[in-house]
Amino acid sequence: MAHDRIPDSWRAVLGPVLAAPQARELGTWLSGEEAAGKTIYPPSGQRLRAFELTPLDKVKVVILGQDPYHGPGQAHGLSFSVPPGVRVPPSLANIYKELESDLGVTPPEHGNLDHWARQGVLLLNASLTVEGAQAGSHAKRGWGPVTDAAVAAVAARPEPSVFILWGNHAQNKAARIPGLVNSDRHLVLKSVHPSPLSAHRGFFGSKPFSQANAFLEANGRSGIKW
């Protein structure tokens, strides 16, 4: 699986995982699915984009999603984000509502979170691909070791970072990561998922953005311009 565009800091961590048999099998399987006419999101050149925009040595916050959006034109390699010109999805609309309530930030009219990623927010999905219109379809196809390694690499760094875990899937994944469970160095923020099905059960009012910035600034790291 090609990873020539990811920064050196990530390549040192992820290179061995991406070169392992399971990842090679995943790449072969994805190629076969596309050759069979199935639509896979995001496009092949954008599947490692979270790592491209946020080098490991620049990570301040990890927001862990489940899998990419499975509708046409939505997924572009960053969890919860969509390209410019694409309608803001419901979960992201709720994230924007909480951001406005928490920090008074007026929601933008677009759903592109590149500006978060470039400031050190790793917008990582647990699975980095999905079949069109089939949510969760690649959850057990082999992305786990790759994204587990990425989260573990951030947790292993000495710099205090923030892990934002929305929903059971993100929380269960993080619970398996060495250096993150019961960490006294990092801040782990948990709530229900921001989807319309659950946001009113504890996501709204959780204030993750102000908590993240307060923690970063208290530990000598600049906050995020959310």
N, C-alpha and C positions, 0 to 999 in steps of 0.2 A: 504494500500500500504506500503510495507516494507521500513523502512528508518533507520534500525538499524546501518548502516555503516556510516551515515553522522555525521560530528563532532557535538559536543555538542552545539557550537555556532549557527549552523544552525538548530539543532533540536529544540531549544527553539523558533525559529521563525517559522519554517515550520511544526513542529509537529502538531499543531492545524489545520493547513490548510490541511495537508495530512490525518488527521483523520476525516475531515469534510465529510458530505454525498456526496458532489460532487466528491471529490477525491476517496472515496470508490467506487462510481458508475463507475468512470473511470477505477479503477483497475479491477473491475468485468467485465466491457466491454472489456478491453484489454485481459483478460484471455479467454473470450468467443471468441474473434476474433482469437486468436491463436489456441484455441481448434477446431475452424472451418477450420483450415488449412491456415489461412492468415499469411503472413510473416510480422512481426513487427520489425522495427529497432529503436534504437539499441536493443541488447538482454536485457532481463529483469534485469540482474544483473548490467547493465551499465547505466541505465536510470537516475540515480541521481549522476552520477560520477563527474559532474562539482562541486557539493557541497562537495564530498568526497575529491577531490584534493585541493580545495581552501576554507578553513574555512572562515566563515564570518569575523572573527576578523583579518584575513590576507589579505582581499580583498583590492587591490589598483586600479585595472582597471576592468571595466565590458565591455566585447564585446558581444553585443546582436545579436544573429542570429535569423532566422525565425523558421526553423524546421530541424530535422536531415537529413543527406544525405539518399536518399532512394534507393541506389544501394547496391548490396551484399558486405558485408565486410567493408563498409565505415564508418558507424556511430559507435562511441564508447563513446558517452555521452558528448562530448565537441564540441561546435559550431566551424565550419570551419575546424576541425581537423579530421584526419584519422589515423588508426593504422599503425605501421611500416610495410613496405612491400606493402602498398596499393598506387596506383598511386595518385600523388597530383592532386586534383580536380581543375578545371579552376579558381574558385573564390579564392582559396587559392594560386594558382600560381600568380594571380594578387596581392594578399596581399604581397606575397614574393617580387614581382617586386617593389612595393611601398616601402617596407622595405629596399630594397637595394638602391633605389633612395634616400630615406630619411636619412638613417643612415649608408649606405655603408656596410650593413650586407649581406654577400654572402648567397644566399638561400640554405638551406639544400636539400639533395636529397630525403628527406622523408617529410611527411605531419603531423607528430605527434607533437602536441602542448602541450604535457604534461609538458614540461619545462617552458612554459609560465604559465600554471595553478598552478604549484608548487611555483611560485614566487608571486602569488597574482592576476593573471589575471583570472577573472571569465568568462569562455567561456560558456555562457548560451544561449540556444535556447528558444524562446517563447513557443514552444511546445516541449516536451521531447520525443515524439515518432512519428512515421510515418509508414504508410503501404508501403511495398515494391513497388517501381515504381509508387507511387502515391503522388507526392509532395503536401504538405499542407493538406493531408487527415485527420489529427487529430487536425487541427487548432482550431476547435470549440468543441472539445470533453471534455474539462475540465481542461486543463493544465494552462489556464490563471491565475486563482487565485494563483496557486503555484508559477509561475514565476514572477507574479506581486509582490507577497509578498517578494520574494528574492530581486528584484531590489529595492523595497521600504525599505527593511532592510538595504541595503548598503547606500541608500540615507539618512537614518535617523541617521547614525553613525556620530560622530563628526569629524572623520578623513577625510580630503579632499581626494576625489577619482576622478577617471576619468571614464566617461561613453562614450564609442565609439559606435556611432549609424550609421550603414551603411544601407542606404535604407529607404524607407517610412515606411515599416512595423515596424522596430525597433524604428524609430522616433515617430510613432503614439503610440506605446505601452508606450514609456517613457513619452510621454506627459500626460499620465493618472496617473503617479506616484507622490503621495504627497512627497514634500521635494526635488523633482528633477526639477520641472518646475520653471524656473527663479531662480535657486539656485545661491547663491553667495558664497557657500562653495565648490562646486564641479565644475570640468571642464567637459562640455558636448561638444563632438566633433561630428559633423554631416557631412555626405557626401552621395553621391549616393552609391549604393551597388557595391562591387567589382566584380560582375559577368561580363563576357565578353559582355553582352548586355548593360551595363551601365558604366563600369569602366572609359571609356574615356570621360565621361561627368562630371568629377569632382572628381572621386576617385583618379586617378593618379595625383600626385602633392599636395595632401591634407596634407601630412606630419603628420599623427596622432601619429606616434611612438615617434618622437622627441618632439612633443608638450606634449604628455603624460608624458614623462620623465622630461621635463623642469618644468612642473607643480608640479609633485611629489617632485622633489628635492627642488623647491622653497618653498614647504610646509613641509620640514623636513622629507620627506619619500624617501627612496632609489628608484631609477629608476629601470625599468625592463631590464634585459639582453635579449633583443629581438633576 
